[in-house]
Amino acid sequence: MHCQLRSADRSYFDGDASMVVANSPRGEFAVMEGHAPLLAVLDRGAVRIHTESGPQVFACRRGTLRTTGDCVHVLVEAAYPLDEIDPEAIDAQLAALDENAPAEEREYLASLRVIKERHG
């Protein structure tokens, strides 16, 4: 099946996939070729796109996933390919946040570190 992972300003993946695994507010789910039409809300977390050359992992902020025919479209607020996540830079960003920074920003940065540790 064809898969696209995009944000408003960048395309992260556009190619063939055998399976896409993502997180909804209710938990992790997978989509494979022939899946029924679906529109799902995505929570922050890892999106894993399984390809012939192995899985590609992206740490994503909220978004949506839609299946139509043999295509999966994933549109997210932001994403980081696993190889672009730098734990030391995340620690520096967390330290630089002042106490008035939104808790959501702290949680997202912390989730990047966890995704890197689990899948890196």
C-alpha positions, -999 to +999 in steps of 0.1 A: +000+000+000+011+036-005+018+057+026+023+094+031+034+110+064+033+148+063+030+179+084+018+213+070+054+222+059+072+189+053+068+155+038+085+129+060+076+097+041+061+090+007+064+054-005+053+018-002+046+002+032+033-031+044+020-018+077+016+015+096+014+015+134+002+046+153-012+058+186-048+070+191-060+084+224-074+048+231-041+030+223-019+017+196-034+003+163-021-010+130-032-006+094-023-031+067-032-033+030-069-039+024-079-021+056-114-008+057-118+030+052-108+047+084-104+082+098-085+082+132-073+108+156-037+104+165-022+111+199+015+120+203+038+091+200+057+069+176+044+062+141+061+032+126+060+026+089+071-009+079+088-011+046+108-037+027+140-022+041+127-023+077+106+000+099+109+037+098+100+054+131+088+090+135+081+108+168+048+126+161+027+152+176-011+148+173-027+144+139-050+122+118-047+090+099-069+082+069-071+051+048-087+051+014-084+022-010-047+012-010-034+045+006-027+056+041-024+094+047-010+105+080-011+143+087+006+154+119+013+187+136+050+179+138+073+149+134+109+140+140+125+110+122+141+088+148+176+096+135+170+133+140+162+130+177+191+142+198+186+134+235+211+160+246+194+187+227+161+176+242+176+179+277+188+214+268+154+224+255+137+211+286+162+230+309+156+262+289+118+261+293+107+285+320+082+275+347+054+292+328+059+270+297+029+248+289+030+213+304+021+199+270+055+212+256+074+195+284+055+163+279+061+163+242+098+169+246+100+141+272+081+118+248+107+124+221+134+110+245+113+080+254+106+072+217+144+074+209+152+051+238+125+025+228+131+025+191+167+039+187 
